[in-house]
Amino acid sequence: MTNKVDEAVGYFSNEGVYKKLFQQFREKIESFGRVGGTVKLESYSEKELEPVALFFGTSANALKKKKTISLSAFEKRLQQTKFEEVGLYELLEAYFKEPIQSKKSVKESIREQEQAKLAELSATHSSLAFYFDYLGQRNGDSHWIMRMLLTDEFGVAIKHLARANEEIPKSYERLPFFSQRLSGDPHTFDLTTANGKLLIHLLHFKLYGKGGLPSQTEAVNELLLNFHILRDDITNFVSFANLFGEQEGKFHPVWRAAAEAGSAVNMPLRELLKIDKAYPALGTDVYIVENSGVFSALLDLIPYAPLVCTHGQFKLAGLRLIDCLVASGSTLYYAGDFDPEGVSMAVRLLERHPEKIRLWCMDVGSYIDSLSPVELGTRLGKLNNINHSEVRGLVAEMNRVGKAGYQEALLEKMAEDLKK
């Protein structure tokens, strides 16, 4: 029997067309898990098909017109030759000099290897057993990790991850120093590396019971902060005026001096982390704008106003200050630009503190008063992702008008509100 198989392999190896045809046959068997299906002949020239036509006892032109060859027809014809004892599956395995496995069987084999690897890692790194159980569930957020699982690099990465999990800092520690302490390399957990992404995935799972990599930079920074890991505490800042801050029940001298002097402050996250409590120097309301020019102009007009400026998209410092103000009982009024990004920021705050955030000069009337010549164009599509009862009417009007509106046009109206 072996001689017949070898003889058949020798016969079909003499014609180059069979290398291409047999590869297609192989792919069909791997897909179906059996000899079945058809392969298309459109990519073959009549000249290429001449040996195959000879095998079938027909012409290359006739074969070309058929457009396909079925695997079962090829095997049936094979049984009518001197190779009648050789099946197509057997022929292909001998031709390619390796077993042909169906995609299903390959997938099952890989799944078994992955489960064995996860069990092995759970035994070796017991502090992460809960995490390996989660990975074994093969949720959508962990597919990229499972693709790494059987590599040597993953074994090294898990050693770093296990130590990170066991030595999460109890007081604030900067990410490069955390990396240095654990591995001797300050770049081990850089967030562009596999180690860094694994760390974020693990921490997200520990905090929220699910994995995933936050898409926004500040969401990553906030996640790390929950575990006392600082990514950037100097250039990450927020501006404010006329706020008091307390540290361990006492007025913080810098905040107090700034409020008493009527000075605006650029406060980095480093210093914000020292504050337990923040509240307005006057009243209980605080007004937030995202535009630094508007912030400064309002202070020119109303120098005693409790104001916060986030400088565009929220940084962690801004979110930290907002959380402190809310925790102290303040009501916050937020004003942003009338574009998809500005409305999205407003909704983000509404969802973060639904009981304490109010929209300020962000109604339909204010939008009309602030209209600019700037067409939103394709950016309007982003509004379709915004669905919050507080902005539903505004979004509908923005879609109708199709233009952006900006805070600068509302300066006098905002100043009048602050005077009240």
N, C-alpha and C positions, 0 to 999 in steps of 0.2 A: 504493500500500500504506500509506504514511504517513497518507494521508487517512482510510483505513478505521480505522487504529489510533486516530487522534485522534477520529474519530466514535464509536468504541466507548467511549473514555474519557469523552467528553461524555455519552453515554447513561447509563453506570453512575454517573457523578458526580451525576446528578440525584436519586438516591435515597440517603439517609443510611445505609441498612442495608448498602450495599456497602462502605462504609469499614471497618466492623467485619468483615464477611465476608471481604473481600479481605486484610485484615491477617492473619486466620487462615490464608488460602490461602498468603500469603507465608511465614508461619512454617513451614508444612508443607514448602514447597519448599526453604526454607533448611535444614530438618532432614534431608529426604530427598535433596536435591541434584537433584531432578527433580519433575515434576508427578505427584503421587501422594498417597495417604492420604485421610483423611476429616476433616471438622470436625464438632463436635457442635453441635446446634441448641437444646439445653436452655435456654440463656440468652436465647433470642429469644422474643418474644411473637408470637402469630399475626398481629397487626397489622403488626409489623416485617417479617414474612416475606411479606407480600402481594406486594411487587414481585418478590421472588425466585420465589414461586410462579407469578406471571404469566409470568416468564421461562421457567420450566419447563413452562408450560401445565398447571398443576395448581392445587389449592386450598391455601391456607395451612394449613388443618387437616390435610390429607393430608401436606403437607411436614413439619409439626410431628410427626406420628406416626412418620415415618421416622427421626426423631431425629438423622440425620446427612446430610451432603452430601459426596459424593466429588468430588475435584478433577477426576478424569478424566470424571465424568458432567457436570460443569459445562462442561468444555472440549468434550465431545461435543455438548452442546446448543448451545454457541456456534457450532459448525460448521454448525448447522442454521438459523442466522439469517443476516441480511445481512452479518454479520461473519465469515463462514465462512473468510476468509483470515487471520484473526487468531488466533494461539494464546494460551492462557491466560498462559503465561510472558511473552510479548511484551506482552500487555494489562496485566499487573501492573507491569512495569517502566515502562511509559508512565504508568500511573495514579499510581505513587509517585514518578515523575520521577527514578529512580535505578536502577542495576543491582541485581539480586537475586543475591546470592552464597550458595552453600551454606555451612553452618557449617564443613564440611571445607575448602573452598577458602579461607574467611576464616582458619581456623586455620593452614593451610599458608602463607598470605601473611604472617601475623604471625610464624610460625616463621622464615621467610626474612628478615624484617626484623630479628628478634632475633639471628639468626646474623650478619648483616651488622654489626649494632651491636656485638656482642661482638668481632668481628674488628677493627672500628675502634678500640674501646677497648683491645684488646691491643696495637695498633700505637702508640697514643698513650701508654699507660701500661704499658710493657713489663715493669715490675717486678711487675705484677699479672697477667701473661699466664697464669700457672699457675692463678690464681683464676678468671679468665674461662673457661678450659677446663673447670673444674669446674662453673661455673654453666651452661655449655652442655650438660652432661649431664642437666640438669633433674631433679635429685634432689628428693625430697619436701621437704627442709629449705630449698630455695632457691626454691620457687614464689613466695613473697612478694617476693623480689628480682626475679624475672623479670617480675612484674606492674609493677614500677617502671622496668624497663629502658629503655623507649622514651620516658620522660618527660624534660623538661628538668631537673627537680630531681635526677634520678639522675646526670646528667652532672656537676653541681656536687658531689654527694655523693662521687662516685668520685675527684674531684680531691683532696678531703680524705682519702679512704681511701688513695689512692696515696702521699700524703705521709706519712701515719701509718705505712704499711708500710715506707717507706724510712727513717723516723727513729724507729723503736722505741728507747726509751731503753736505754742500756747500764748505767745505775745507776737506783735507784728514783726515780720521778717521780710525783707525784700527778696524777690524771686531769685536774682543771681546769687545772693548769699545763701539762700535755701539750697540751691543747686550745688554750690560750692561745698556746703557742709555735708551734704549727702553723698556726693560723688567725687569731689575734688575738682570738678569742672563747673564754672559758673554758667555755662551755656547748655548744660544737660537738659534743662527743662525749658529752653527757648520755645516759644509757642509755635514756631514754624517747623519744629522737629516732631518726629513720631513720639518721642518721650513727652514733649509738652502737650501734644494733643491727647495722649493717653491720660495724662494728669488731669486735664480739663474734663475729659469724659468721666473719669472716676469721681472727681469732686462733684460734678453735676449729678451723677447717680446717687452719691451719698446724701446730697442736699435735697434732691427732688424725687428720688426713687425711679429715675429714668436717666438714660444717657443723653448723648447728643452734644454737639459743639455749638455754643452760642455764636450767633452770626455777627453780633455787634461787639466792637472792641470794649465798650463800657460794660456790657453784660459779662464779658470775660473778666474784666477787672473787678467787678462786683462779686462775681463768684469766688475769685481768689481771696478777696477781702473777707468773705465769710469764714475762711479758714486761716485768717491772719497772715495771708501772703500778699505782699504789696508789689505791684508791677511798676507803677510810676506814681510817686507821691510828691513830686516837685512841679513838673510841668502840667500836671493834672490839677487845675485850679478853678475856682468860681469867684466872681466879684459880687460885693454887696456893700450896702451902706445902711447905717442906723439900725444895726442889730447888736444885741448883747449875746455874749456866749459865756457859759459857766463851765468850770472845771472843778469837779469834786465839791460842788456846792458853793463855789466862790466865783465872783466875776473874773473872767480872764482879762488881765490888764490891757492887752493889745486891743481886744474888741471894745472894751469900755472906753479907752482913750480915743479910738477911732470914732465911736458913736458921739462922744462928747465934743470932739473936734469937727464933726460933720464930714469926716473923710471917707472916701471910697477905699475899699480894701480888695486886693487880689489875694485870696487865701488858698494856698496849696493844700492838697489832701493831707500831707504830712501834719499840718497844724490843725486841720479839721478833726483829725482822729483824736486829738487831745480834749475835744469838747464833748461834754455830756448833754448839754442843753443849749438851745438857741431860741431867741424870741425877739420880737421887734422892740426897739427902744420906746416906741410910742404906739399905744393901742394893741390890738391882737391880730391885725391884718398885715400881710406881707405881699408885695407886688413883684411879679417875676416877668422879666422880658428876656428875649434871647439875643437881642441886638445891642452891642456895646455902645453904638452911637446914640440910640434911643435912651439907654440907661443913663448915659452921661448928660444928655440934654434934659431929661426929667429931673436929674439932681440939680441942674442949673436953675430950673424953674421952682422946684419944690425940694430944697436942700435937706429937709428933715424927713423925707419920705422913706419908709422901710422898703428898700429895693434890693432885688437880686438879679444878676445878669449871668446867664448860662453860656454865652458866647456860642450860639448855634446849638448843634446837637448836644444832648446832655452828656457831660463827663461825670465820672464817678464822684468827683468833689461836689458838683452841683446836686446830684441825687442824694448824697450824704447830708448836705445842708438842708435840703428840702425835707428829708426824713426827720432830722432833728427838730425843725420848725413845727412839723406836724405833731411829733411826739410831745412837744411843749404846749400844744393846744391852739396853735396859730391856724388861721384860715388863709389859704394862699390863692392869689388871683394871678392867672397866667395869661399873657398876651404874646401871640406869635404872628408870623407872617401868614398871609392867605395864599399858600401854595401847598402842594401835597405834603412836603416835608414839615412845614409849620403846623398843619392840621394833625399830622401823625404824632408830632411831639406833644401837642395838646392832649390827644387821646391817651398817649402813654402815661401822662401825669394823672389824667382822670381815672385810669385803670389802676394806677399805683396807689392812689389815695382818694377813692371815690367820695368819702365823706368830707374831705377837707380842701379839695381843689375846686376852684370856680374859674370859669372862663371870663376873661376881661377884654372887652373890646374885640371880641371874636364872634360877633353875631352877624346876621345878614346885613343889617344896616351899616355896621362898621366896615364890612367888606365892600359895600357899594361906595362908601366914603373914601376908601383907600385904594380904589382901582388904579392900576397902572396900564400903560400900553403893552405890557409884556404878555404875549400869548402863551398859555400853558401847553398848547399843542398836545404832543404825545404823552406829556407828563400827566395829563388828565386821567390816563388809565390807572395811575397809582391811587386815585381817589376811590376807585371801585373796591379797593381792599380795606377801606375805612368804613366801619359800621358801628357807630356809637350814637345813642339817642341824643346826646348833647350837641352833636355836630351834623346830624342827618340833614336838617334844613339848609345849613351852610354848604354842605357838600353838594346838595342838589343845585343850589344857586351858582356855585362855582362851576359846576358842569355846564350849566345853561349859559353863563357869561363867557367862560373859557379864558379869563385873564387872571393874572396874579394881583394881589393887593399887598401893600407893605406898611409896616408899623409907622414909618416916618410921617406918613400922611395923617396919622391919628394923634400926633404929639399933643396938640392943644386939648383934644378931648380927653386924653389920658391924664394930662396935667390937671384938668378940672376935676376929674374923679379923685385924684390924690389930694386936692385941696379940701375935699369934703371929709 
